[in-house]
Amino acid sequence: MSGTNRQSSAQRGGLRPSSLVDSQLQHLENVVEFVTRGDASGAQHTLDHEYWEKRIRALEETHELINSQRQRITKLLARLVTEAQVGRQNRSAA
């Protein structure tokens, strides 16, 4: 068997099926929600916006997404932008 048969569809130039993205989207939503709301003590965690945006964009580029998944990605990206703006305001006010 050659190694090329084991390549993912994304590596061969095709997109992965949308059915494979839901668990990854859920993970990203959980991380962004946790970090943006802070923990019980009120401490805010720092969020590497660039890293998480790259992760989200990678899903967008490698999977055949259905409309509801595209909407989830749009909401995640908007939340990251909002969080970045709030973070900049908090740093400049301090």
Backbone as CSV, one residue per row, in Angstrom:
resi,resn,N_x,N_y,N_z,CA_x,CA_y,CA_z,C_x,C_y,C_z
1,MET,0.831,-1.192,0.000,0.000,0.000,0.000,0.869,1.246,0.000
2,SER,0.508,2.186,-0.806,1.299,3.414,-0.827,0.764,4.404,0.194
3,GLY,1.620,5.319,0.637,1.239,6.331,1.608,0.237,7.324,1.062
4,THR,0.181,7.450,-0.262,-0.744,8.425,-0.841,-2.195,8.023,-0.647
5,ASN,-2.468,6.742,-0.501,-3.843,6.295,-0.273,-4.356,6.718,1.082
6,ARG,-3.458,7.009,1.977,-3.838,7.378,3.340,-3.975,8.886,3.533
7,GLN,-3.719,9.658,2.503,-3.832,11.105,2.627,-5.293,11.487,2.823
8,SER,-5.498,12.520,3.640,-6.857,13.019,3.824,-7.318,13.698,2.547
9,SER,-8.616,13.888,2.431,-9.146,14.554,1.242,-8.627,15.976,1.129
10,ALA,-8.390,16.655,2.269,-7.850,18.014,2.234,-6.439,18.017,1.659
11,GLN,-5.643,16.994,1.993,-4.284,16.909,1.480,-4.291,16.608,-0.017
12,ARG,-5.308,15.896,-0.504,-5.415,15.581,-1.924,-6.052,16.723,-2.703
13,GLY,-6.464,17.782,-2.034,-7.049,18.920,-2.721,-8.545,19.048,-2.523
14,GLY,-9.197,18.039,-1.962,-10.634,18.108,-1.707,-10.902,18.569,-0.284
15,LEU,-12.155,18.838,-0.015,-12.542,19.273,1.324,-13.059,18.092,2.128
16,ARG,-12.851,18.152,3.421,-13.377,17.131,4.324,-14.880,17.335,4.480
17,PRO,-15.606,16.273,4.808,-17.059,16.414,4.952,-17.446,17.247,6.169
18,SER,-18.578,17.904,6.060,-19.063,18.766,7.138,-19.337,17.992,8.416
19,SER,-19.626,16.716,8.305,-19.933,15.913,9.496,-18.754,15.818,10.459
20,LEU,-17.560,16.104,9.986,-16.371,16.010,10.833,-16.051,17.301,11.582
21,VAL,-16.780,18.365,11.334,-16.411,19.665,11.892,-17.176,20.021,13.161
22,ASP,-18.315,19.424,13.407,-19.145,19.828,14.551,-18.431,19.707,15.895
23,SER,-17.719,18.616,16.129,-17.030,18.473,17.415,-15.911,19.503,17.556
24,GLN,-15.246,19.825,16.459,-14.194,20.838,16.508,-14.778,22.219,16.758
25,LEU,-15.904,22.512,16.118,-16.573,23.792,16.361,-17.015,23.903,17.813
26,GLN,-17.540,22.814,18.360,-17.975,22.827,19.761,-16.800,23.120,20.681
27,HIS,-15.661,22.508,20.411,-14.461,22.762,21.212,-14.065,24.242,21.142
28,LEU,-14.031,24.790,19.940,-13.658,26.194,19.776,-14.650,27.114,20.476
29,GLU,-15.926,26.815,20.377,-16.944,27.611,21.062,-16.754,27.554,22.574
30,ASN,-16.445,26.370,23.089,-16.220,26.220,24.531,-15.008,27.019,24.996
31,VAL,-13.927,26.951,24.259,-12.705,27.675,24.630,-12.954,29.181,24.623
32,VAL,-13.536,29.672,23.543,-13.774,31.110,23.435,-14.732,31.564,24.529
33,GLU,-15.764,30.791,24.793,-16.722,31.140,25.854,-16.027,31.191,27.217
34,PHE,-15.224,30.192,27.525,-14.531,30.136,28.809,-13.603,31.331,28.991
35,VAL,-12.811,31.595,27.983,-11.808,32.646,28.104,-12.444,34.032,28.124
36,THR,-13.491,34.238,27.350,-14.074,35.569,27.291,-14.938,35.902,28.498
37,ARG,-15.451,34.911,29.190,-16.286,35.228,30.361,-15.484,35.269,31.647
38,GLY,-14.264,34.729,31.662,-13.458,34.714,32.875,-13.925,33.602,33.801
39,ASP,-13.174,33.342,34.840,-13.566,32.284,35.771,-14.312,32.868,36.961
40,ALA,-14.631,32.022,37.915,-15.454,32.427,39.062,-14.799,33.534,39.887
41,SER,-13.488,33.592,39.893,-12.806,34.616,40.698,-12.797,35.975,40.000
42,GLY,-13.272,36.006,38.764,-13.318,37.270,38.032,-12.053,37.569,37.248
43,ALA,-11.074,36.714,37.343,-9.830,36.936,36.603,-10.052,36.626,35.131
44,GLN,-9.546,37.482,34.292,-9.640,37.259,32.861,-8.405,36.511,32.393
45,HIS,-8.603,35.531,31.565,-7.494,34.807,30.958,-7.127,35.518,29.674
46,THR,-5.868,35.430,29.309,-5.484,36.042,28.045,-5.823,35.084,26.915
47,LEU,-6.249,35.643,25.812,-6.652,34.863,24.653,-5.753,35.250,23.494
48,ASP,-5.098,34.278,22.918,-4.273,34.524,21.741,-5.214,34.556,20.534
49,HIS,-5.733,35.745,20.254,-6.740,35.906,19.206,-6.257,35.406,17.849
50,GLU,-5.020,35.692,17.551,-4.466,35.290,16.255,-4.453,33.765,16.112
51,TYR,-4.031,33.081,17.164,-3.989,31.616,17.138,-5.380,31.039,16.925
52,TRP,-6.357,31.515,17.706,-7.705,30.956,17.619,-8.369,31.314,16.304
53,GLU,-8.095,32.491,15.782,-8.642,32.834,14.470,-8.083,31.901,13.399
54,LYS,-6.794,31.585,13.479,-6.188,30.654,12.523,-6.839,29.278,12.616
55,ARG,-7.113,28.829,13.837,-7.777,27.528,14.012,-9.161,27.521,13.377
56,ILE,-9.892,28.611,13.583,-11.245,28.709,13.029,-11.174,28.776,11.504
57,ARG,-10.284,29.598,10.991,-10.137,29.737,9.530,-9.708,28.413,8.892
58,ALA,-8.902,27.633,9.584,-8.476,26.341,9.056,-9.675,25.417,8.852
59,LEU,-10.607,25.423,9.787,-11.820,24.619,9.622,-12.598,25.081,8.398
60,GLU,-12.689,26.378,8.260,-13.427,26.974,7.158,-12.815,26.578,5.804
61,GLU,-11.504,26.482,5.774,-10.799,26.211,4.520,-10.689,24.734,4.185
62,THR,-10.834,23.865,5.170,-10.581,22.437,4.931,-11.830,21.566,4.957
63,HIS,-12.984,22.150,5.258,-14.211,21.361,5.350,-15.313,21.928,4.450
64,GLU,-16.127,21.034,3.945,-17.343,21.441,3.240,-18.371,21.763,4.308
65,LEU,-18.611,23.025,4.540,-19.484,23.437,5.639,-20.909,23.645,5.157
66,ILE,-21.838,23.319,6.034,-23.232,23.640,5.762,-23.519,25.019,6.356
67,ASN,-24.648,25.581,6.013,-24.966,26.953,6.398,-24.891,27.172,7.916
68,SER,-25.433,26.266,8.696,-25.410,26.453,10.153,-23.984,26.454,10.699
69,GLN,-23.100,25.679,10.102,-21.702,25.675,10.539,-21.018,26.984,10.148
70,ARG,-21.337,27.506,8.990,-20.790,28.807,8.583,-21.255,29.907,9.537
71,GLN,-22.508,29.823,9.973,-23.025,30.802,10.929,-22.288,30.700,12.259
72,ARG,-22.006,29.494,12.704,-21.260,29.304,13.948,-19.859,29.898,13.825
73,ILE,-19.221,29.701,12.695,-17.885,30.256,12.465,-17.943,31.781,12.459
74,THR,-18.947,32.336,11.815,-19.106,33.793,11.784,-19.263,34.346,13.194
75,LYS,-20.058,33.686,14.025,-20.255,34.128,15.411,-18.963,34.021,16.214
76,LEU,-18.227,32.933,16.013,-16.952,32.775,16.725,-15.975,33.880,16.342
77,LEU,-15.859,34.159,15.066,-14.938,35.200,14.616,-15.359,36.570,15.145
78,ALA,-16.654,36.828,15.149,-17.149,38.110,15.686,-16.841,38.221,17.174
79,ARG,-16.986,37.121,17.894,-16.698,37.133,19.336,-15.214,37.395,19.583
80,LEU,-14.358,36.812,18.752,-12.926,37.071,18.892,-12.597,38.536,18.646
81,VAL,-13.219,39.128,17.639,-12.981,40.548,17.340,-13.432,41.406,18.516
82,THR,-14.609,41.118,19.045,-15.137,41.872,20.182,-14.213,41.735,21.383
83,GLU,-13.772,40.526,21.651,-12.887,40.280,22.790,-11.563,41.009,22.609
84,ALA,-11.048,41.049,21.406,-9.790,41.759,21.140,-9.959,43.251,21.401
85,GLN,-11.098,43.805,20.994,-11.358,45.224,21.211,-11.490,45.534,22.707
86,VAL,-12.193,44.692,23.426,-12.358,44.881,24.875,-10.993,44.770,25.569
87,GLY,-10.191,43.811,25.147,-8.866,43.651,25.724,-7.987,44.863,25.508
88,ARG,-8.052,45.442,24.308,-7.252,46.652,24.028,-7.745,47.821,24.876
89,GLN,-9.056,47.953,25.029,-9.615,49.041,25.844,-9.202,48.883,27.301
90,ASN,-9.245,47.665,27.818,-8.863,47.421,29.210,-7.387,47.714,29.449
91,ARG,-6.544,47.348,28.475,-5.108,47.619,28.629,-4.809,49.103,28.566
92,SER,-5.503,49.824,27.698,-5.239,51.263,27.582,-5.801,52.037,28.762
93,ALA,-6.834,51.500,29.414,-7.440,52.186,30.580,-6.610,51.943,31.838
94,ALA,-5.836,50.908,31.838,-5.059,50.560,33.053,-3.826,51.389,33.224
